[in-house]
């Protein structure tokens, strides 16, 4: 019990003088390493301080800071790190910085040691302090470790986004939360294209569709099915509607943009600006590949119990010519699982049920941190998604 | 590891370059422990991680009179117990179980194979597996040749289905032969029905992440390779220690001993990974070519030399972790006068420019104090004693790759003790997988089964590799048989082998690591 009490003490957030954060952290870990009186040596709580990266999580509110702290706790189970949860409040009259430190520990099932990382929470108040936030942040980054800037919400509405991105090796956003999808995706591409800035950009909405991409790609791993991919001419992407006027299109649009970027489909310019067609709630994107026209049909769905904007099903079809083929991935009633079906050459499809990965931000970010640096497939999809989003914006008010 | 350009454009940027084509895995010996404890749980985990293709199917082949439902029920219970993804997701299990079938049959009965063929043709039609088949021999080794032969005679080794181009692979479990002659004979028997590139000899050690990391450590880091040679390395120690005894497998162990159970396969694999030259690419044959070169460069130990280069031991009664345990000769299924070795130590030399004169000490045994597998590379001492007032020669650097448990790598170097004077003490830099990567490694079988389905044989043993292993080991076994064994039991359970093992290395002015 004493072990648990010691870990709990480590995990309790404590206010510290922002000028001596490193010293406070050092004290924290020294205390953790001190042997417990009256305990035999082999029963001392083994506590390992570990860090593989710096994570700077920008929180736009107190609630967001709490959510970021919860996410850091989850992330640390897979990625030992130093996390800085940063709140910027330029509108507060009093200039200054408040800081708290705490540890997060977990006991892996395969380990005898608690593995602990640390979190520094910074609240930077006042216009000047916010303007100079980098001076508060930089000394807190552990030397030689990669720095990940995670900015959920609306980063491109903030004047400091570029400067903070410059500090990082990886910049992670979530396009589902962009209030303006065109501006958000364009902003992300601008970071990618900024000369001299070598930041690896990531999007958690892209991470949400990664299991979908994987399952769709799997249909065409078989040499027998591979040629059919080039004949696909109708794609239906169903997504969870949110009931508002501004459909959350980031995820379905990224699926469409991914397929288009890989297959060389572009908006059909021969339609004189009518490449996007609205049919009731549906949006049809008319595309042209090298050999044939392709329609992408974006359909809202009100039934599945998933977060607004989430993809509910994807169906790829060869329509109107023989041999017909259809490949689909669709959420079951329990949206943690999907059913895949491949129908080709008159053979009855073999249903397969498999599991989707967790779609919460912490798990998605954790999975993204496992991936190799620089996702050129995402960048390719973004370059297609921006004109798609612009064309759709001409037909509807487009939220993320 | 197979360098295949992804023909599927949708694969770009995804974690897997590709997933297997739809296929059927036929498991011979499907009612046995291996199937229930390892194979099916591994396949379920792959299904759970979306790594198996739609239509993937398993046919269990065994003598039992089970039907499909009984087979599925048994496997459900086993997977619930042994899978690392617990509890099972009912939706995923049901979908996976729809592809599980049982085929009753005898290994030597042609009618059984005719029935198997019929069932496989049906699966190809109904589940779209296109004639793609993996045969897994999870049977006693004396059935391997019979099964391979019967598969060939039944036309089950050439599976191009109607209009398709199916492939065939066969996975063979250890032990692969008992000596060079039997291994060679088995290779020939398998090759009558299968081409060498279709034969996957499994050594589950190669499926372990930490074993694969030996190559990454050596060849993805520029600083180690320049010192990985006789100029800087004094010697190498490889230890595989087990705390367990024969665990009810006395009959098997009596025929194998530690040399066949551990040394011929796992330990020589570790040695080759440490000793090999950098391959020019990471494809299966290039990597295995380099491993075979090391085996061929290993100086043979002639039967007359076994006393100079090897030590044998057998445990007697003792205690491990507070528990009294019986001696080997008291174990169930063991001859009370058995001379089977449960411990062995070896000194090998790799006669190459890189390793000339560097001894590789290997030791492995049962009922040792700790379950541990590690490779220790002991570097030479600093050439000149600069810090004379420290009163001692600094300890030489030591690099340890810990395969299990506490997987990781540590480097020992000397450091000044704070304070006046130049007192020097060794300190250790430690890397622990568990601390840096907060994720449990997948089971070795998951990786190996997936690799086989993908046609990547890098982590499997090639015929020339296995024969080179036996070429080295067979004369040692012959030498042991020709000479009188030491007075067994010669070490008590719970210690690091017989005294002779310590004297063996001490005569070279070295000592085993204290583990």
Boltz contact constraints between the chains, C-beta under 6 A:
constraints:
  - contact:
      token1: [A, 48]
      token2: [B, 435]
      max_distance: 6.0
  - contact:
      token1: [A, 50]
      token2: [B, 435]
      max_distance: 6.0
  - contact:
      token1: [A, 52]
      token2: [B, 436]
      max_distance: 6.0
  - contact:
      token1: [A, 77]
      token2: [B, 438]
      max_distance: 6.0
  - contact:
      token1: [A, 78]
      token2: [B, 438]
      max_distance: 6.0
  - contact:
      token1: [A, 78]
      token2: [B, 439]
      max_distance: 6.0
  - contact:
      token1: [A, 108]
      token2: [B, 434]
      max_distance: 6.0
  - contact:
      token1: [A, 110]
      token2: [B, 434]
      max_distance: 6.0
  - contact:
      token1: [A, 110]
      token2: [B, 440]
      max_distance: 6.0
  - contact:
      token1: [A, 111]
      token2: [B, 434]
      max_distance: 6.0
  - contact:
      token1: [A, 115]
      token2: [B, 435]
      max_distance: 6.0
  - contact:
      token1: [A, 214]
      token2: [B, 14]
      max_distance: 6.0
  - contact:
      token1: [A, 214]
      token2: [B, 50]
      max_distance: 6.0
  - contact:
      token1: [A, 217]
      token2: [B, 10]
      max_distance: 6.0
  - contact:
      token1: [A, 217]
      token2: [B, 11]
      max_distance: 6.0
  - contact:
      token1: [A, 218]
      token2: [B, 19]
      max_distance: 6.0
  - contact:
      token1: [A, 220]
      token2: [B, 8]
      max_distance: 6.0
  - contact:
      token1: [A, 220]
      token2: [B, 10]
      max_distance: 6.0
  - contact:
      token1: [A, 221]
      token2: [B, 8]
      max_distance: 6.0
  - contact:
      token1: [A, 221]
      token2: [B, 18]
      max_distance: 6.0
  - contact:
      token1: [A, 221]
      token2: [B, 19]
      max_distance: 6.0
  - contact:
      token1: [A, 222]
      token2: [B, 21]
      max_distance: 6.0
  - contact:
      token1: [A, 262]
      token2: [B, 9]
      max_distance: 6.0
  - contact:
      token1: [A, 262]
      token2: [B, 10]
      max_distance: 6.0
  - contact:
      token1: [A, 337]
      token2: [B, 91]
      max_distance: 6.0
  - contact:
      token1: [A, 340]
      token2: [B, 54]
      max_distance: 6.0
  - contact:
      token1: [A, 342]
      token2: [B, 54]
      max_distance: 6.0
  - contact:
      token1: [A, 347]
      token2: [B, 128]
      max_distance: 6.0
  - contact:
      token1: [A, 350]
      token2: [B, 54]
      max_distance: 6.0
  - contact:
      token1: [A, 350]
      token2: [B, 55]
      max_distance: 6.0
  - contact:
      token1: [A, 350]
      token2: [B, 127]
      max_distance: 6.0
  - contact:
      token1: [A, 350]
      token2: [B, 128]
      max_distance: 6.0
  - contact:
      token1: [A, 352]
      token2: [B, 54]
      max_distance: 6.0
  - contact:
      token1: [A, 352]
      token2: [B, 95]
      max_distance: 6.0
  - contact:
      token1: [A, 353]
      token2: [B, 91]
      max_distance: 6.0
  - contact:
      token1: [A, 353]
      token2: [B, 92]
      max_distance: 6.0
  - contact:
      token1: [A, 353]
      token2: [B, 95]
      max_distance: 6.0
  - contact:
      token1: [A, 354]
      token2: [B, 50]
      max_distance: 6.0
  - contact:
      token1: [A, 355]
      token2: [B, 48]
      max_distance: 6.0
  - contact:
      token1: [A, 355]
      token2: [B, 89]
      max_distance: 6.0
  - contact:
      token1: [A, 355]
      token2: [B, 92]
      max_distance: 6.0
  - contact:
      token1: [A, 375]
      token2: [B, 13]
      max_distance: 6.0
  - contact:
      token1: [A, 377]
      token2: [B, 12]
      max_distance: 6.0
  - contact:
      token1: [A, 377]
      token2: [B, 13]
      max_distance: 6.0
